[in-house]
Amino acid sequence: MKVSVLGSGSFGTAIANVLGDKGYNVFLYARRKELVDPINEIHENVEYLKGFKLSENIFGTTDLEYSLKDTELIVLAIPTQQLSKFVRDNLNLFPDNVPIVCVAKGIEENTLRLVSEILEEELPGRYHKNLCYLSGPSFAKEIVQRFPTLVSIASRNEEVAKKVQNYFYTSYFRTYWHDDVIGVEIGGALKNVIAIACGVSDGLNLGHNTRAALITRGLVEIQRLGVKKGANPITFLGLTGLGDLVLTCTGELSRNRTVGYQLGQGKVLSDIIKDLHQVAEGVYTAKSAFELSKKFQIEMPITESVYKMLYENIPPKEIVKYLMQRELKKEF
């Protein structure tokens, strides 16, 4: 079976490795030859997963057309903010009747579209029945170390969801199928914003109480927006909601938590992003989620606070005062 993984960042590479372990022939697409050559020569992504040996069933390529020719499964691992342009530019290369699994998480700036909304608007209708979305608590470095990991595969098409579920399942990578595409996506996108808040808290040395409060009240905000968008509230208690939120808010491998942590320690955002060398999607999502909260008139004070720290340069200590001095109210 031939598989195409489009996007060779850390997560795309980790997913390629899962599929390589299944014995599939995985063609991992990257734009840069200097990234592809080591994948083929020493089986390593030297930029994003340095030091981790990859399956010998992975073949790096800079030729997108070659990667997609005769493929039986497509994994889209393109960052959310680049996804619509990538799909528009390469639409003529996408085969029909092949499952397309997107692993991107986030909300597009300006348009405020979820990943599913991007794909359903940019791809012709004949592709829609094959769209799936993979999400859940899953750090790339732990996936390539084959640590037990659980994720959800969401699709509006149950038959395709179950097929993809089996494609990805391994002894260390357990998959569930899900029919709540919007809920899965909202959880995956907004947990990055809450993770920035938790990172700020840790950077300020505010302790475990504060972090637990941010996770709990952050989940309430995620659920509020999700329900407004049509999601099932139960979804947010699962892997793609609470599970992914806890991981991203507490794990030291979290890029979004790292952004927040360094903000809490007084570093400037532009310097943090430059040193990170990878996308921290929560930085973009904070702005989009804040704008959605205004559009739908939803109270999301943690999201608003992250937005103000990132885009209005409000000092973290002032944000703490703002959150603690808000009007008292019933919890639910």
Sequence and secondary structure as in RCSB ss.txt:
>XXXX:A:sequence
MKVSVLGSGSFGTAIANVLGDKGYNVFLYARRKELVDPINEIHENVEYLKGFKLSENIFGTTDLEYSLKDTELIV
LAIPTQQLSKFVRDNLNLFPDNVPIVCVAKGIEENTLRLVSEILEEELPGRYHKNLCYLSGPSFAKEIVQRFPTL
VSIASRNEEVAKKVQNYFYTSYFRTYWHDDVIGVEIGGALKNVIAIACGVSDGLNLGHNTRAALITRGLVEIQRL
GVKKGANPITFLGLTGLGDLVLTCTGELSRNRTVGYQLGQGKVLSDIIKDLHQVAEGVYTAKSAFELSKKFQIEM
PITESVYKMLYENIPPKEIVKYLMQRELKKEF
>XXXX:A:secstr
 EEEEE  SHHHHHHHHHHHHTT EEEEE S HHHHHHHHHTS  TTTSTT    TTEEEES HHHHHTT SEEE
E   HHHHHHHHHHHGGG  SS  EEE   SB TTT  BHHHHHHHHS GGGGGGEEEEESS  HHHHHTT  EE
EEEE S HHHHHHHHHHH  SSEEEEEES HHHHHHHHHHHHHHHHHHHHHHHTT HHHHHHHHHHHHHHHHHHH
HHHTT  GGGGGSIIIIIHHHHHHH TT HHHHHHHHHHTT  HHHHHHHH S  HHHHHHHHHHHHHHHHT   
HHHHHHHHHHHS   HHHHHHHHHTS      
